[in-house]
Amino acid sequence: MSATSVPLPFQALPAPDLLADLLAVSLTGIIYYTPLYDPAGSGEIVDFIFEYLNPTAQRMMSMPERPVVTHNEQWPHSKAHGTFAFHVDAYVSGEPREYNINYQADGYDNYYRLAARRSGDGLWVSFTDTADQSRSPVEVALRESQTREKSARAEAEIQRQRFYEVLMQLPAHVAVHEGPELVFTLVNPHYQRVANGRELLGQPIRTVWPELAGQGILDELDRVYQTGEPFVAAGLPVQVDFKRTGQLEQAYYDFFFLALRDAQDQITGVLNFSYDVTSSVRARQQIEQLNQELETRVQERTAALQESEARFRIMADAAPNQVWAVNPDTTIRYANQAFLDFVGVSLEQYITRGWANYLPAEEMELAQTTLETAIRTRSLYVLEHRMRRHDGQYRWLLAQGAPSFYANGELYGYVGSAIDITELKQANEQLTRTNSDLDNFIYTASHDLKAPISNIEGLLHTLQSELPAEHQNAEVAYILSLMQDSVDRFTRTIEHLTDVSKLQKEHDQPQVRVALADIIEDVRLDLAPLLRQTGGQLQVEVQATPTVLFTKKNLRSVVYNLLSNALKYHQPQQAPQVCIRSWQESDFHVLEVQDQGLGIDLKREQQLFTMFRRYHTHVGGSGLGLYMVKRMIENAGGRIEVQSDVGQGATFRVYFPR
């Protein structure tokens, strides 16, 4: 290694000052290294230690005068870029060395020019950084272009990697074929699974899937490769040996083939994208088959319905009463000939006009609301209303209808009939007037007869008191007692007739909650003499219905009549056993009176509740009690039932609305 001589002008200057000043004013970065040898003793230089950085190097490298890191720690990629080898060569050879590099690593991206020379045990390195110098416009443009190109390559690589990851993760069969033989160069996991162990990569598709020959799909791949036109197919059937048993299975696939091109726009291969839609196609085929079967059934059902409706219309037209049918929206579906004759129009005219044109305006809202409510609740439709006949006269009709359903449970509409009840209503009105007149007559007669009967009774008492003693023999006394009994019966009959007259008018009387046990106890006290006389026993079990909704006076009358009858009509040689109990049943409170008495012949049940009807004449009575009981109960919306066998007692059940 030769030493460089000091120029003559500098020989008079002190060497340390000269070197320090030179390093300080240098516009290039200067580094002084010492080598770091292999600790194993091989003598190989493994790194360099920073001993000194001049001010320019400190500024360019943003490091202190003596950094604490080594050369390779500062530039870990220096070995890969050749800069470390350059330093070793300069130190070992002792000869000056130069090196130019575009260093793009370890946070640097600049063009560097290096010069190195050994000095004693150290190594001087002088370097320039283009980033530290002004650049020409051409250089700036070049570097910007390089930067953009590098960024574009990096972005393209990122996009390529992302696209690759998407292809690998797609739940479809993805493959890439290259060259005229359409060799597999990429397959995703789904494609590998359907291949069932076949060797794919590097193999032509015809070798992998020979069974596809003649099915058209390979021809489409060839066409895409040759023309560059994509191919799309949905639900295409293919026959494939999926299980590798030699048996072909039919499957359905959606296919998409896309030509792949290079930078020169030349076709290099084909992207094969397919998706197994076998389950969807077969489900669709099954649905189509079911729809076809359903359509056939609907057509058959429709034909049957049409035939059934035709038969219904034939029968309806033959019926003497009015038959009608409406749709679920209350519009008219059908009216029979009797109905059309009544209104005097054709079916088409009646359907077009609707029934509102034939009902009085004041009744239309009620009729419409009643029908709509019945349809909504699927309940019976019953209504009395007036309707204009073809001659302009309004007639009273009783209309009744019920819901009709298709076989599947869907509402067909309402079918019903109507009968002309004008004469019946007129007869009922006449009967009502007659009943009213009869009630008035009964009331008047009973009222007018009270005074004569009272006079007769007074005359009897006077005769008994004024008759001389010699004439008051047994025969006369017997005749007088018979006369008195007749007067008493007549008086009771008049009182009962008055009660019946009042009862006829007792409709819609206010009802209250009446304590049933209290009423029974009150009646029991009234019947105490009869209980003692007959030795009767009364068993009461009414805890299930503490109260009933009824008028208190009438409830007492009902209980009194039923219990007194049960005690009076007992077996001659047997003390009466009477049980009165109650329970709840559906919408009613039920009161039952059961005895073991003489019983009733129910073959004459219709006569049981008529006025003045008596079955047993050995016991006194007017024959009005059960008639009045029935009227009281029915006036309140209830009913009375009886079960009996002659000689086995009787059971009466009264149903009070809850």
C-alpha positions as CSV (number, residue, x, y, z in Angstrom):
1,M,0.0,0.0,0.0
2,S,1.6,3.3,-1.2
3,A,1.3,6.5,0.8
4,T,0.0,9.6,-0.9
5,S,2.6,12.5,-0.8
6,V,1.5,15.8,0.7
7,P,1.4,18.6,-1.8
8,L,4.2,21.3,-1.3
9,P,1.9,24.2,-0.2
10,F,0.5,22.0,2.6
11,Q,3.8,20.8,3.9
12,A,4.3,23.8,6.2
13,L,0.9,23.3,7.8
14,P,0.5,21.1,10.9
15,A,-0.9,17.7,9.8
16,P,-3.7,17.4,12.4
17,D,-5.0,20.8,11.7
18,L,-4.8,20.3,7.9
19,L,-6.8,17.0,8.1
20,A,-9.4,18.4,10.5
21,D,-10.0,21.4,8.3
22,L,-10.2,19.3,5.2
23,L,-12.8,16.9,6.7
24,A,-14.9,19.8,8.0
25,V,-15.2,21.6,4.6
26,S,-15.6,18.5,2.5
27,L,-19.0,18.4,0.6
28,T,-18.8,14.6,0.5
29,G,-19.5,12.3,3.3
30,I,-16.4,10.7,4.8
31,I,-16.5,7.6,7.1
32,Y,-13.5,6.1,8.8
33,Y,-14.0,2.3,9.7
34,T,-12.0,-0.3,11.5
35,P,-12.5,-3.9,10.7
36,L,-14.3,-6.4,13.0
37,Y,-13.0,-9.9,12.7
38,D,-14.6,-13.3,13.2
39,P,-14.5,-14.1,16.9
40,A,-13.8,-17.8,16.0
41,G,-10.3,-16.7,14.8
42,S,-10.7,-17.4,11.1
43,G,-9.3,-14.0,10.3
44,E,-12.4,-13.2,8.2
45,I,-13.8,-9.6,8.4
46,V,-17.4,-9.9,9.5
47,D,-18.2,-6.3,10.0
48,F,-16.8,-2.7,10.3
49,I,-17.0,-0.4,13.2
50,F,-17.8,3.3,12.7
51,E,-14.8,5.3,14.1
52,Y,-15.6,8.7,12.7
53,L,-18.2,10.6,10.5
54,N,-17.3,14.0,9.1
55,P,-20.0,16.7,9.4
56,T,-21.4,16.1,5.9
57,A,-21.7,12.3,6.6
58,Q,-23.4,13.1,9.9
59,R,-25.9,15.3,8.1
60,M,-26.6,12.9,5.2
61,M,-26.9,9.9,7.5
62,S,-28.6,11.6,10.5
63,M,-26.1,10.0,12.8
64,P,-23.6,11.3,15.4
65,E,-19.9,11.6,14.8
66,R,-19.2,8.2,16.2
67,P,-22.3,5.9,15.9
68,V,-22.7,3.1,18.3
69,V,-24.0,0.7,15.6
70,T,-21.8,-1.3,13.1
71,H,-21.9,-1.1,9.3
72,N,-24.0,-4.3,8.9
73,E,-26.4,-3.2,11.7
74,Q,-27.0,0.1,9.9
75,W,-27.4,-1.6,6.5
76,P,-28.5,-5.2,7.1
77,H,-29.0,-5.7,3.3
78,S,-25.5,-4.5,2.4
79,K,-24.2,-8.0,1.9
80,A,-27.0,-8.7,-0.6
81,H,-26.4,-5.5,-2.4
82,G,-22.6,-6.0,-2.6
83,T,-21.6,-2.9,-0.6
84,F,-20.1,-4.9,2.3
85,A,-18.0,-7.0,-0.1
86,F,-16.8,-3.7,-1.6
87,H,-15.6,-2.5,1.8
88,V,-13.8,-5.7,2.6
89,D,-12.0,-5.8,-0.8
90,A,-10.8,-2.2,-0.4
91,Y,-9.4,-2.9,3.0
92,V,-7.8,-6.3,2.2
93,S,-6.3,-5.2,-1.1
94,G,-5.1,-1.8,0.1
95,E,-6.0,-0.5,-3.3
96,P,-8.4,2.4,-4.0
97,R,-11.8,1.1,-5.0
98,E,-15.0,2.8,-6.4
99,Y,-18.6,1.5,-6.3
100,N,-21.9,2.9,-7.7
101,I,-25.2,1.5,-6.4
102,N,-28.9,2.4,-6.3
103,Y,-29.5,1.2,-2.8
104,Q,-33.2,0.5,-2.2
105,A,-33.3,-1.2,1.2
106,D,-33.1,-0.5,4.9
107,G,-35.1,2.8,4.5
108,Y,-32.9,4.1,1.7
109,D,-33.8,4.7,-1.9
110,N,-31.0,6.7,-3.5
111,Y,-28.1,6.4,-5.9
112,Y,-24.7,6.3,-4.2
113,R,-21.1,6.7,-5.5
114,L,-18.5,5.2,-3.1
115,A,-14.7,5.6,-3.0
116,A,-12.7,3.6,-0.4
117,R,-9.0,3.3,0.5
118,R,-7.2,1.7,3.4
119,S,-5.2,3.9,5.7
120,G,-3.2,2.0,8.3
121,D,-5.6,-0.2,10.3
122,G,-8.6,1.7,9.1
123,L,-10.6,2.3,6.0
124,W,-11.5,5.7,4.6
125,V,-14.8,5.8,2.6
126,S,-15.9,8.9,0.7
127,F,-19.5,8.8,-0.7
128,T,-22.0,11.0,-2.4
129,D,-25.8,10.7,-2.2
130,T,-27.8,12.0,-5.2
131,A,-30.6,12.9,-2.7
132,D,-28.2,15.4,-1.2
133,Q,-27.6,17.1,-4.5
134,S,-29.7,19.1,-6.9
135,R,-31.2,16.9,-9.7
136,S,-31.7,17.8,-13.3
137,P,-35.4,17.7,-14.5
138,V,-34.6,14.6,-16.5
139,E,-33.3,12.8,-13.4
140,V,-36.3,13.9,-11.4
141,A,-38.6,12.7,-14.1
142,L,-36.8,9.4,-14.3
143,R,-36.9,8.8,-10.6
144,E,-40.6,9.7,-10.4
145,S,-41.2,7.3,-13.3
146,Q,-39.2,4.6,-11.5
147,T,-41.1,5.3,-8.3
148,R,-44.5,5.0,-10.1
149,E,-43.4,1.9,-11.8
150,K,-42.3,0.3,-8.6
151,S,-45.5,1.3,-6.9
152,A,-47.6,-0.1,-9.8
153,R,-45.7,-3.4,-9.6
154,A,-46.2,-3.6,-5.9
155,E,-49.9,-2.8,-6.3
156,A,-50.2,-5.3,-9.1
157,E,-48.5,-7.9,-6.9
158,I,-50.9,-7.1,-4.1
159,Q,-53.9,-7.4,-6.3
160,R,-52.6,-10.6,-7.9
161,Q,-52.1,-12.1,-4.4
162,R,-55.6,-11.0,-3.3
163,F,-57.1,-12.4,-6.5
164,Y,-55.3,-15.7,-5.9
165,E,-56.6,-15.8,-2.3
166,V,-60.1,-15.2,-3.5
167,L,-59.9,-18.0,-6.0
168,M,-58.6,-20.3,-3.4
169,Q,-61.4,-19.5,-1.0
170,L,-64.3,-19.4,-3.4
171,P,-67.0,-22.0,-2.7
172,A,-66.8,-22.9,-6.3
173,H,-64.6,-25.0,-8.6
174,V,-61.8,-22.8,-10.0
175,A,-59.1,-23.8,-12.4
176,V,-56.7,-22.2,-14.8
177,H,-55.8,-23.9,-18.1
178,E,-52.8,-22.8,-20.2
179,G,-51.8,-23.6,-23.8
180,P,-53.8,-25.3,-26.6
181,E,-53.9,-28.5,-24.6
182,L,-55.6,-26.6,-21.7
183,V,-53.1,-27.8,-19.1
184,F,-54.0,-27.3,-15.4
185,T,-51.8,-24.7,-13.9
186,L,-53.9,-23.7,-11.0
187,V,-56.8,-25.4,-9.1
188,N,-58.5,-24.3,-5.9
189,P,-59.4,-26.6,-3.0
190,H,-63.0,-27.1,-4.1
191,Y,-61.8,-28.3,-7.6
192,Q,-59.3,-30.6,-5.9
193,R,-62.1,-32.2,-3.8
194,V,-64.4,-32.9,-6.8
195,A,-61.4,-34.4,-8.6
196,N,-61.3,-37.0,-5.9
197,G,-57.5,-37.7,-6.0
198,R,-56.9,-37.2,-9.7
199,E,-53.6,-35.7,-10.7
200,L,-54.4,-32.2,-12.0
201,L,-51.4,-29.8,-12.2
202,G,-49.5,-30.1,-15.4
203,Q,-52.2,-32.4,-16.9
204,P,-54.4,-31.6,-19.9
205,I,-58.1,-31.4,-19.0
206,R,-58.9,-34.2,-21.5
207,T,-56.6,-36.5,-19.7
208,V,-58.1,-35.7,-16.3
209,W,-61.7,-35.9,-17.4
210,P,-61.9,-38.2,-20.5
211,E,-65.6,-38.9,-19.8
212,L,-66.4,-35.3,-20.7
213,A,-65.6,-36.0,-24.4
214,G,-68.7,-35.7,-26.5
215,Q,-70.7,-33.7,-23.9
216,G,-69.9,-30.4,-25.5
217,I,-68.2,-28.8,-22.5
218,L,-64.6,-29.4,-23.7
219,D,-65.5,-28.0,-27.1
220,E,-66.6,-24.8,-25.4
221,L,-63.3,-24.5,-23.6
222,D,-61.5,-24.9,-26.9
223,R,-63.7,-22.3,-28.5
224,V,-63.0,-19.8,-25.7
225,Y,-59.2,-20.4,-26.0
226,Q,-59.4,-19.9,-29.8
227,T,-61.8,-17.0,-30.1
228,G,-61.4,-15.2,-26.7
229,E,-65.2,-15.1,-26.4
230,P,-66.4,-16.0,-22.9
231,F,-68.8,-18.9,-22.3
232,V,-71.7,-18.8,-19.7
233,A,-74.2,-21.6,-19.0
234,A,-76.6,-22.2,-16.2
235,G,-77.7,-25.6,-14.9
236,L,-75.8,-27.5,-17.7
237,P,-76.1,-31.3,-17.3
238,V,-72.8,-33.4,-17.3
239,Q,-72.1,-37.1,-16.9
240,V,-69.0,-37.5,-14.7
241,D,-67.3,-40.4,-12.9
242,F,-67.0,-38.5,-9.6
243,K,-66.3,-41.6,-7.4
244,R,-63.8,-43.1,-9.9
245,T,-65.7,-46.4,-10.1
246,G,-66.4,-46.4,-13.8
247,Q,-70.0,-45.4,-13.2
248,L,-71.1,-42.0,-14.5
249,E,-73.3,-39.8,-12.4
250,Q,-75.4,-36.9,-13.7
251,A,-74.8,-33.5,-12.2
252,Y,-75.7,-30.0,-13.1
253,Y,-73.2,-27.1,-13.2
254,D,-73.2,-23.3,-13.8
255,F,-70.1,-22.7,-16.1
256,F,-68.1,-19.5,-16.8
257,F,-65.1,-19.7,-19.1
258,L,-62.9,-16.6,-19.6
259,A,-59.9,-16.2,-21.9
260,L,-56.7,-15.1,-20.2
261,R,-54.3,-12.8,-22.0
262,D,-50.7,-11.7,-21.6
263,A,-49.2,-8.2,-21.8
264,Q,-49.3,-8.3,-25.6
265,D,-53.0,-9.2,-25.5
266,Q,-52.3,-12.7,-26.7
267,I,-54.5,-15.6,-25.3
268,T,-52.5,-17.8,-23.0
269,G,-55.1,-19.8,-21.3
270,V,-58.7,-20.1,-19.9
271,L,-60.1,-19.4,-16.5
272,N,-62.5,-22.2,-15.6
273,F,-65.1,-21.3,-13.1
274,S,-67.9,-23.8,-12.3
275,Y,-70.5,-24.2,-9.5
276,D,-72.4,-27.4,-8.6
277,V,-76.1,-26.6,-8.7
278,T,-77.3,-30.2,-8.8
279,S,-79.4,-29.9,-5.6
280,S,-81.0,-26.6,-6.8
281,V,-81.8,-28.0,-10.2
282,R,-83.3,-31.2,-8.8
283,A,-85.2,-29.2,-6.3
284,R,-86.5,-27.0,-9.1
285,Q,-87.4,-30.0,-11.2
286,Q,-89.2,-31.5,-8.2
287,I,-91.1,-28.3,-7.6
288,E,-91.9,-28.1,-11.3
289,Q,-93.2,-31.7,-11.2
290,L,-95.2,-30.9,-8.0
291,N,-96.6,-27.8,-9.7
292,Q,-97.6,-29.8,-12.7
293,E,-99.3,-32.4,-10.5
294,L,-100.9,-29.6,-8.5
295,E,-102.1,-27.9,-11.7
296,T,-103.5,-31.2,-12.9
297,R,-105.3,-31.6,-9.6
298,V,-106.5,-28.0,-9.7
299,Q,-107.9,-28.5,-13.2
300,E,-109.6,-31.8,-12.1
301,R,-110.9,-30.1,-8.9
302,T,-112.1,-27.1,-10.9
303,A,-113.9,-29.4,-13.3
304,A,-115.5,-31.3,-10.4
305,L,-116.5,-28.0,-8.7
306,Q,-118.0,-26.7,-11.9
307,E,-119.9,-30.0,-12.3
308,S,-121.0,-29.9,-8.7
309,E,-122.0,-26.2,-9.0
310,A,-124.0,-27.0,-12.1
311,R,-125.8,-29.8,-10.3
312,F,-126.4,-27.5,-7.3
313,R,-127.9,-24.8,-9.6
314,I,-130.2,-27.3,-11.2
315,M,-131.5,-28.4,-7.8
316,A,-131.6,-24.9,-6.5
317,D,-133.6,-23.7,-9.6
318,A,-136.1,-26.6,-8.9
319,A,-136.5,-25.5,-5.2
320,P,-139.7,-23.5,-4.4
321,N,-137.9,-21.2,-2.0
322,Q,-135.3,-18.6,-2.8
323,V,-131.7,-19.9,-2.8
324,W,-128.7,-17.6,-2.9
325,A,-124.9,-17.6,-2.6
326,V,-122.4,-14.8,-1.9
327,N,-118.7,-14.5,-2.2
328,P,-116.5,-14.0,0.9
329,D,-116.6,-10.2,0.1
330,T,-120.4,-10.3,0.3
331,T,-120.8,-9.8,-3.5
332,I,-123.5,-11.9,-5.1
333,R,-122.3,-15.2,-6.6
334,Y,-125.6,-16.9,-7.5
335,A,-129.4,-16.7,-7.1
336,N,-131.8,-19.4,-8.1
337,Q,-134.8,-19.0,-10.5
338,A,-137.3,-18.5,-7.6
339,F,-135.2,-15.6,-6.3
340,L,-134.8,-14.1,-9.8
341,D,-138.6,-14.4,-10.3
342,F,-139.2,-12.7,-7.0
343,V,-137.0,-9.6,-7.9
344,G,-138.0,-9.8,-11.6
345,V,-134.5,-9.6,-13.2
346,S,-131.9,-11.9,-14.7
347,L,-129.0,-13.3,-12.8
348,E,-126.5,-11.0,-14.6
349,Q,-128.7,-8.0,-13.8
350,Y,-129.0,-9.0,-10.1
351,I,-125.2,-9.5,-9.8
352,T,-124.5,-6.2,-11.4
353,R,-127.1,-4.2,-9.4
354,G,-126.5,-6.0,-6.1
355,W,-129.0,-6.6,-3.3
356,A,-128.8,-3.0,-2.0
357,N,-131.2,-1.9,-4.7
358,Y,-133.9,-4.2,-3.4
359,L,-133.7,-3.5,0.4
360,P,-135.2,-0.5,2.2
361,A,-132.4,2.0,2.8
362,E,-133.1,2.0,6.6
363,E,-132.5,-1.8,6.7
364,M,-129.5,-2.0,4.4
365,E,-126.8,-1.2,7.0
366,L,-128.1,-3.8,9.4
367,A,-128.3,-6.5,6.7
368,Q,-124.8,-5.7,5.4
369,T,-123.3,-5.6,8.9
370,T,-125.0,-8.9,9.9
371,L,-123.7,-10.7,6.8
372,E,-120.1,-9.3,7.2
373,T,-120.0,-10.3,10.8
374,A,-121.2,-13.8,10.0
375,I,-118.5,-14.2,7.3
376,R,-115.8,-12.9,9.5
377,T,-116.7,-15.2,12.4
378,R,-117.7,-18.1,10.2
379,S,-121.0,-18.3,12.0
380,L,-124.6,-18.8,10.8
381,Y,-126.3,-15.8,9.1
382,V,-129.9,-15.3,10.2
383,L,-131.9,-12.2,9.5
384,E,-135.5,-11.1,8.9
385,H,-135.6,-8.2,6.5
386,R,-137.8,-6.7,3.9
387,M,-137.1,-6.9,0.1
388,R,-138.8,-5.3,-2.9
389,R,-140.7,-7.7,-5.1
390,H,-140.9,-7.3,-8.9
391,D,-144.3,-5.6,-8.4
392,G,-142.8,-3.0,-6.1
393,Q,-144.3,-4.4,-2.9
394,Y,-141.9,-4.9,0.0
395,R,-142.2,-8.4,1.4
396,W,-140.8,-9.8,4.7
397,L,-138.1,-12.5,4.2
398,L,-136.4,-14.9,6.6
399,A,-132.9,-15.3,5.3
400,Q,-130.5,-18.0,6.6
401,G,-127.1,-18.9,5.4
402,A,-124.0,-20.9,6.4
403,P,-120.4,-20.9,5.3
404,S,-119.3,-23.2,2.5
405,F,-115.6,-24.3,2.1
406,Y,-113.4,-25.7,-0.5
407,A,-111.7,-29.0,0.1
408,N,-108.6,-27.2,1.3
409,G,-110.4,-25.3,3.9
410,E,-110.6,-22.0,2.0
411,L,-113.9,-20.2,2.3
412,Y,-116.0,-20.6,-0.9
413,G,-118.7,-18.1,0.4
414,Y,-122.0,-18.3,2.1
415,V,-124.9,-20.3,0.7
416,G,-128.4,-19.8,2.1
417,S,-132.1,-19.5,1.4
418,A,-134.9,-17.1,2.0
419,I,-138.6,-17.7,2.5
420,D,-141.4,-15.2,2.3
421,I,-142.8,-14.8,5.8
422,T,-145.0,-11.8,5.2
423,E,-148.2,-13.7,5.9
424,L,-146.7,-15.4,8.9
425,K,-145.6,-12.0,10.4
426,Q,-149.1,-10.7,9.8
427,A,-150.6,-13.7,11.5
428,N,-148.1,-13.3,14.4
429,E,-149.0,-9.7,14.7
430,Q,-152.7,-10.6,14.7
431,L,-152.0,-13.4,17.3
432,T,-150.1,-10.8,19.4
433,R,-153.1,-8.5,19.3
434,T,-155.4,-11.4,20.1
435,N,-153.2,-12.5,23.0
436,S,-153.1,-8.9,24.3
437,D,-156.9,-8.7,24.0
438,L,-157.2,-12.1,25.8
439,D,-154.8,-10.9,28.6
440,N,-156.9,-7.8,29.0
441,F,-160.0,-9.9,29.1
442,I,-158.5,-12.2,31.7
443,Y,-157.4,-9.3,33.8
444,T,-160.7,-7.6,33.5
445,A,-162.7,-10.7,34.1
446,S,-160.6,-11.7,37.1
447,H,-160.9,-8.2,38.5
448,D,-164.7,-8.0,37.9
449,L,-165.3,-11.5,39.4
450,K,-163.6,-10.6,42.6
451,A,-166.5,-8.5,44.0
452,P,-169.2,-11.1,43.3
453,I,-167.1,-13.9,44.8
454,S,-166.5,-11.7,47.8
455,N,-170.2,-11.1,48.1
456,I,-171.0,-14.8,47.8
457,E,-168.4,-15.6,50.5
458,G,-169.9,-12.9,52.7
459,L,-173.4,-14.4,52.2
460,L,-172.1,-17.8,53.2
461,H,-170.6,-16.5,56.4
462,T,-173.9,-14.6,57.1
463,L,-175.9,-17.8,56.4
464,Q,-173.7,-19.8,58.8
465,S,-174.1,-17.3,61.5
466,E,-177.8,-16.6,61.1
467,L,-179.0,-20.2,60.5
468,P,-181.1,-21.4,63.5
469,A,-179.4,-24.1,65.5
470,E,-182.2,-26.6,64.8
471,H,-181.3,-26.4,61.1
472,Q,-177.5,-26.7,61.5
473,N,-177.4,-30.5,61.2
474,A,-174.5,-32.5,59.6
475,E,-175.9,-32.4,56.1
476,V,-176.3,-28.7,56.1
477,A,-172.8,-28.2,57.5
478,Y,-171.4,-30.5,54.8
479,I,-173.2,-28.5,52.0
480,L,-172.0,-25.2,53.4
481,S,-168.4,-26.5,53.6
482,L,-168.6,-27.6,50.0
483,M,-169.9,-24.2,49.0
484,Q,-167.0,-22.6,50.9
485,D,-164.4,-24.9,49.2
486,S,-165.9,-23.9,45.8
487,V,-165.6,-20.3,46.7
488,D,-162.0,-20.8,47.8
489,R,-161.1,-22.6,44.6
490,F,-162.8,-19.9,42.5
491,T,-160.8,-17.3,44.4
492,R,-157.5,-19.1,43.9
493,T,-158.3,-19.6,40.2
494,I,-159.0,-15.8,39.8
495,E,-155.7,-15.1,41.6
496,H,-153.8,-17.5,39.3
497,L,-155.4,-16.0,36.3
498,T,-154.3,-12.6,37.4
499,D,-150.8,-13.9,37.9
500,V,-150.8,-15.5,34.4
501,S,-152.0,-12.2,32.9
502,K,-149.1,-10.4,34.6
503,L,-146.7,-13.1,33.6
504,Q,-147.6,-12.7,29.9
505,K,-146.4,-9.1,30.1
506,E,-143.2,-9.8,32.0
507,H,-140.7,-9.7,29.1
508,D,-137.2,-8.0,29.5
509,Q,-137.6,-7.6,33.2
510,P,-134.5,-6.3,35.0
511,Q,-132.4,-9.2,36.4
512,V,-130.1,-9.2,39.3
513,R,-127.7,-11.6,41.0
514,V,-129.9,-13.5,43.5
515,A,-128.4,-15.7,46.3
516,L,-129.8,-19.1,45.5
517,A,-129.2,-20.6,49.0
518,D,-131.2,-17.8,50.6
519,I,-134.1,-18.3,48.3
520,I,-134.1,-22.1,49.0
521,E,-134.0,-21.5,52.7
522,D,-136.9,-19.0,52.5
523,V,-139.0,-21.5,50.5
524,R,-138.1,-24.3,53.0
525,L,-139.5,-22.3,55.8
526,D,-142.7,-21.8,53.9
527,L,-142.9,-25.5,53.2
528,A,-142.1,-26.5,56.8
529,P,-145.7,-27.6,57.7
530,L,-145.8,-29.8,54.5
531,L,-142.3,-31.2,55.4
532,R,-143.6,-32.1,58.9
533,Q,-146.9,-33.5,57.5
534,T,-145.2,-35.8,55.0
535,G,-142.0,-36.5,57.0
536,G,-140.0,-35.3,54.0
537,Q,-136.3,-34.6,53.8
538,L,-134.7,-31.8,51.7
539,Q,-131.1,-32.1,50.6
540,V,-129.5,-28.9,49.3
541,E,-126.2,-28.8,47.3
542,V,-125.9,-25.5,45.6
543,Q,-122.4,-24.4,46.5
544,A,-121.3,-24.5,42.8
545,T,-123.6,-21.6,41.9
546,P,-123.9,-19.2,44.8
547,T,-125.9,-16.8,42.7
548,V,-128.1,-16.9,39.6
549,L,-129.1,-14.0,37.2
550,F,-132.9,-13.8,37.6
551,T,-135.7,-11.7,39.1
552,K,-135.9,-12.5,42.8
553,K,-139.7,-12.8,43.0
554,N,-139.8,-15.2,40.0
555,L,-136.8,-17.3,41.3
556,R,-138.7,-17.8,44.5
557,S,-141.8,-18.9,42.6
558,V,-139.8,-21.4,40.5
559,V,-138.2,-23.0,43.5
560,Y,-141.5,-23.0,45.5
561,N,-143.4,-24.7,42.7
562,L,-140.8,-27.4,42.0
563,L,-140.2,-28.2,45.7
564,S,-143.8,-28.2,46.7
565,N,-144.7,-30.5,43.8
566,A,-141.9,-32.9,44.8
567,L,-143.3,-33.0,48.3
568,K,-147.0,-33.3,47.4
569,Y,-146.7,-36.0,44.8
570,H,-144.8,-38.5,46.8
571,Q,-145.3,-42.3,47.1
572,P,-148.2,-42.9,49.5
573,Q,-146.3,-45.3,51.8
574,Q,-142.9,-43.5,51.6
575,A,-141.6,-40.2,53.1
576,P,-140.5,-37.9,50.3
577,Q,-136.7,-37.6,49.7
578,V,-136.0,-34.4,47.6
579,C,-132.6,-33.2,46.5
580,I,-132.0,-29.8,45.0
581,R,-128.5,-29.2,43.5
582,S,-126.8,-26.9,41.0
583,W,-123.8,-26.7,38.7
584,Q,-122.3,-24.7,35.8
585,E,-122.7,-26.0,32.3
586,S,-121.5,-24.0,29.2
587,D,-123.3,-20.7,29.3
588,F,-125.9,-21.7,32.0
589,H,-126.3,-22.2,35.7
590,V,-128.3,-25.4,36.1
591,L,-130.7,-26.0,39.0
592,E,-131.9,-29.6,39.4
593,V,-134.8,-30.8,41.7
594,Q,-135.0,-34.6,42.0
595,D,-137.6,-36.7,43.9
596,Q,-138.6,-40.3,44.3
597,G,-142.3,-39.7,44.0
598,L,-145.1,-40.8,41.7
599,G,-143.4,-39.8,38.5
600,I,-144.9,-38.6,35.2
601,D,-145.9,-40.2,32.0
602,L,-143.7,-38.3,29.6
603,K,-145.6,-39.5,26.6
604,R,-147.8,-36.6,27.4
605,E,-144.9,-34.2,28.1
606,Q,-146.2,-31.5,25.7
607,Q,-149.2,-31.2,27.9
608,L,-147.1,-31.1,31.1
609,F,-146.6,-27.3,31.0
610,T,-150.0,-26.3,29.7
611,M,-152.5,-24.4,31.8
612,F,-154.9,-26.3,34.1
613,R,-153.2,-29.6,33.2
614,R,-153.0,-32.0,36.2
615,Y,-151.6,-35.6,36.3
616,H,-152.6,-36.5,39.8
617,T,-156.0,-35.4,41.1
618,H,-155.8,-36.8,44.6
619,V,-153.8,-33.8,45.7
620,G,-155.1,-30.2,45.5
621,G,-153.8,-27.9,42.8
622,S,-154.8,-25.4,40.0
623,G,-152.7,-26.9,37.2
624,L,-151.0,-23.5,36.6
625,G,-147.8,-23.9,38.5
626,L,-145.6,-25.6,35.9
627,Y,-147.1,-23.4,33.1
628,M,-146.0,-20.3,35.1
629,V,-142.6,-21.8,35.8
630,K,-141.9,-22.5,32.2
631,R,-143.1,-19.0,31.1
632,M,-140.9,-17.3,33.7
633,I,-137.8,-19.2,32.7
634,E,-138.3,-18.8,28.9
635,N,-139.0,-15.1,29.3
636,A,-135.5,-14.8,30.8
637,G,-133.9,-16.7,27.9
638,G,-133.6,-20.0,29.8
639,R,-135.3,-23.4,29.5
640,I,-136.6,-26.3,31.6
641,E,-136.2,-30.0,31.0
642,V,-137.8,-33.0,32.7
643,Q,-136.9,-36.7,33.1
644,S,-139.3,-39.1,34.7
645,D,-140.7,-42.7,34.7
646,V,-144.1,-43.5,36.3
647,G,-143.5,-44.7,39.8
648,Q,-139.8,-43.8,39.7
649,G,-139.9,-40.1,40.6
650,A,-139.1,-37.0,38.5
651,T,-136.1,-34.8,37.8
652,F,-136.6,-31.2,36.7
653,R,-133.6,-29.1,35.4
654,V,-133.8,-25.4,35.0
655,Y,-131.2,-23.6,32.8
656,F,-130.5,-20.0,33.8
657,P,-128.4,-17.9,31.4
658,R,-125.1,-16.9,33.1
